């Protein structure tokens, strides 16, 4: 019964999420991947922007998260790109100035001309300043995909069924709570799945809370 209720809850949440998606024919931005390098000194970001106009501008801003919120006074890195290529593909690295600072959480916002809903990514660092986690990257492989949602569901139903290497990873409890709440629920699993599907550059509720 417990499994049925969890499964039904996830389906219901996903249905509501997809029903809320609108297509207004305006520029939109999608995150294709966010992967750490081998040394975990950088996160390489790739994505695509639709409806790219001539001289379309893309802006990405990395700031430190303090007291659980986005703070424009703590800018770590900012850059812009101008597009003339209609495919709108883009890529860049977080931490291009060097290793990120130790034991901190950062949020990157990616937007541009005519884009009303920027996408965002949250990353945290360890004591050496290496990338320790990406919010929603449950299995710590440097990307958010359906495997993360699957592991999240297994952990929700039976924590002991998940490989101990995954559960014992640093800040595991922090990176799975994408809803920004104190407990991990089926809502978190549904949100991780939606992020993995890259629907309109989906933003985790925890990310939205930080940038208000």
C-alpha positions as CSV (number, residue, x, y, z in Angstrom):
1,X,0.0,0.0,0.0
2,X,2.8,2.4,0.9
3,X,4.4,1.9,-2.5
4,X,1.1,2.5,-4.3
5,X,0.5,5.7,-2.4
6,X,4.0,7.0,-3.2
7,X,3.7,6.1,-6.8
8,X,0.2,7.7,-7.1
9,X,1.5,10.8,-5.4
10,X,4.4,11.2,-7.8
11,X,2.1,10.7,-10.8
12,X,-0.3,13.3,-9.4
13,X,2.5,15.8,-8.8
14,X,4.0,15.3,-12.2
15,X,0.6,15.7,-13.9
16,X,0.2,19.0,-12.0
17,X,3.7,20.2,-12.9
18,X,3.2,19.5,-16.6
19,X,-0.2,21.1,-16.7
20,X,1.4,24.3,-15.4
21,X,3.8,24.5,-18.2
22,X,2.9,27.2,-20.8
23,X,4.3,27.9,-24.2
24,X,4.1,31.6,-25.0
25,X,6.3,31.7,-28.1
26,X,8.9,33.8,-26.3
27,X,12.6,33.0,-25.8
28,X,13.1,30.1,-23.4
29,X,16.2,28.6,-21.9
30,X,16.9,24.9,-21.2
31,X,19.7,23.3,-19.2
32,X,21.1,20.3,-21.0
33,X,23.8,19.2,-18.5
34,X,25.8,20.3,-15.5
35,X,28.8,18.1,-15.0
36,X,31.8,18.3,-12.7
37,X,35.2,17.8,-14.1
38,X,37.5,14.9,-12.9
39,X,39.1,17.1,-10.2
40,X,35.7,18.6,-9.2
41,X,37.2,22.1,-9.5
42,X,34.6,23.2,-12.1
43,X,31.1,22.5,-13.2
44,X,30.7,22.6,-17.0
45,X,27.3,23.9,-18.0
46,X,25.7,23.3,-21.4
47,X,22.2,24.3,-22.6
48,X,20.1,25.7,-25.4
49,X,18.1,28.9,-25.9
50,X,15.1,28.9,-28.2
51,X,13.8,31.7,-30.5
52,X,17.2,33.3,-30.6
53,X,17.1,36.7,-32.2
54,X,20.0,38.6,-33.8
55,X,22.3,39.9,-31.1
56,X,20.5,37.8,-28.5
57,X,22.2,38.2,-25.1
58,X,22.7,35.5,-22.6
59,X,23.8,36.4,-19.0
60,X,25.0,34.1,-16.3
61,X,25.6,35.2,-12.8
62,X,27.2,33.1,-9.9
63,X,26.6,34.3,-6.4
64,X,27.2,32.8,-2.9
65,X,24.2,31.7,-1.0
66,X,24.0,33.2,2.5
67,X,21.4,32.5,5.1
68,X,19.5,30.3,2.6
69,X,19.0,33.1,0.1
70,X,20.4,34.6,-3.2
71,X,22.4,37.7,-2.5
72,X,23.4,40.0,-5.4
73,X,26.0,41.6,-3.1
74,X,28.0,38.3,-3.1
75,X,28.8,38.0,-6.8
76,X,31.5,35.4,-7.5
77,X,31.4,35.5,-11.3
78,X,29.4,37.2,-14.1
79,X,29.6,37.0,-17.8
80,X,27.6,37.6,-21.0
81,X,27.4,36.2,-24.5
82,X,25.9,37.6,-27.6
83,X,24.4,35.2,-30.1
84,X,24.1,35.5,-33.9
85,X,23.9,31.7,-34.4
86,X,20.2,30.6,-34.5
87,X,20.8,27.3,-32.7
88,X,21.3,29.1,-29.4
89,X,23.6,26.5,-27.9
90,X,25.8,27.7,-25.1
91,X,28.4,26.3,-22.6
92,X,30.5,27.7,-19.8
93,X,32.2,26.7,-16.6
94,X,31.5,27.7,-13.0
95,X,34.7,28.6,-11.2
96,X,36.6,29.7,-14.3
97,X,38.6,32.0,-12.1
98,X,39.9,29.0,-10.2
99,X,38.7,26.6,-7.5
100,X,35.5,27.7,-5.7
101,X,35.9,28.6,-2.0
102,X,35.6,26.0,0.7
103,X,32.4,24.9,2.4
104,X,30.1,27.3,0.6
105,X,26.9,27.0,-1.5
106,X,26.6,28.9,-4.7
107,X,23.7,29.5,-7.1
108,X,24.1,30.3,-10.8
109,X,21.3,32.1,-12.7
110,X,21.2,31.9,-16.5
111,X,19.0,34.3,-18.4
112,X,19.0,36.7,-21.2
113,X,17.2,39.2,-23.4
114,X,13.5,38.6,-23.4
115,X,13.7,35.6,-21.0
116,X,11.4,36.1,-18.1
117,X,12.2,32.8,-16.2
118,X,16.0,32.3,-15.9
119,X,17.2,28.8,-15.0
120,X,19.3,28.2,-11.9
121,X,21.6,25.6,-10.5
122,X,22.8,25.2,-6.9
123,X,26.2,23.8,-6.1
124,X,28.1,23.2,-2.8
125,X,31.8,22.8,-2.0
126,X,33.7,20.7,0.4
127,X,36.5,21.7,2.8
128,X,39.0,21.9,-0.1
129,X,36.8,24.1,-2.3
130,X,36.0,21.2,-4.6
131,X,32.4,20.8,-5.9
132,X,30.8,18.5,-3.4
133,X,27.3,18.4,-4.8
134,X,24.8,19.7,-7.4
135,X,21.3,20.0,-6.0
136,X,19.3,17.0,-7.3
137,X,22.4,15.0,-8.3
138,X,21.4,12.1,-5.9
139,X,24.1,9.6,-7.0
140,X,26.9,12.2,-7.2
141,X,27.8,11.5,-10.8
142,X,27.9,15.2,-11.8
143,X,24.6,15.3,-13.6
144,X,20.8,15.2,-13.0
145,X,19.0,12.5,-14.8
146,X,16.3,9.8,-14.4
147,X,18.7,7.7,-12.4
148,X,18.7,10.3,-9.7
149,X,14.9,10.2,-9.6
150,X,14.9,6.4,-9.5
151,X,17.4,6.3,-6.6
152,X,15.4,8.9,-4.8
153,X,12.2,6.8,-5.1
154,X,14.0,3.7,-3.8
155,X,15.4,5.7,-0.9
156,X,11.9,7.0,-0.1
157,X,10.4,3.5,-0.1
158,X,13.3,1.8,1.6
159,X,16.5,3.7,2.6
160,X,18.3,0.4,3.1
161,X,17.8,-0.6,-0.5
162,X,20.1,2.2,-1.7
163,X,23.9,1.6,-2.1
164,X,25.6,2.8,1.1
165,X,28.2,4.6,-1.0
166,X,25.5,6.9,-2.3
167,X,23.7,7.5,1.0
168,X,27.0,8.1,2.9
169,X,28.3,10.7,0.4
170,X,28.9,14.1,1.9
171,X,25.8,16.3,2.1
172,X,23.6,13.6,0.6
173,X,20.7,14.7,2.8
174,X,21.1,18.3,1.6
175,X,21.1,17.6,-2.2
176,X,18.1,15.3,-2.3
177,X,15.8,17.9,-0.6
178,X,15.0,19.9,-3.7
179,X,11.7,21.1,-2.3
180,X,13.7,23.1,0.3
181,X,11.8,21.4,3.2
182,X,13.1,19.7,6.3
183,X,12.0,16.2,5.2
184,X,12.4,14.2,1.9
185,X,9.1,13.3,0.3
186,X,7.6,12.1,-3.0
187,X,7.4,15.7,-4.1
188,X,11.2,15.8,-4.1
189,X,11.3,12.7,-6.3
190,X,8.8,14.2,-8.7
191,X,10.8,17.4,-9.0
192,X,14.1,15.6,-9.6
193,X,12.4,13.7,-12.4
194,X,11.0,16.8,-14.0
195,X,14.4,18.5,-13.8
196,X,15.9,15.4,-15.5
197,X,13.5,15.8,-18.3
198,X,14.6,19.4,-18.9
199,X,11.1,20.7,-19.3
200,X,11.4,24.5,-20.0
201,X,14.5,24.8,-17.9
202,X,12.7,23.6,-14.7
203,X,13.8,25.2,-11.5
204,X,13.7,23.3,-8.2
205,X,11.4,24.9,-5.5
206,X,14.5,25.1,-3.2
207,X,16.2,27.3,-5.9
208,X,13.1,29.5,-6.2
209,X,13.1,30.1,-2.5
210,X,16.7,31.2,-2.6
211,X,16.2,33.8,-5.3
212,X,13.1,35.5,-4.0
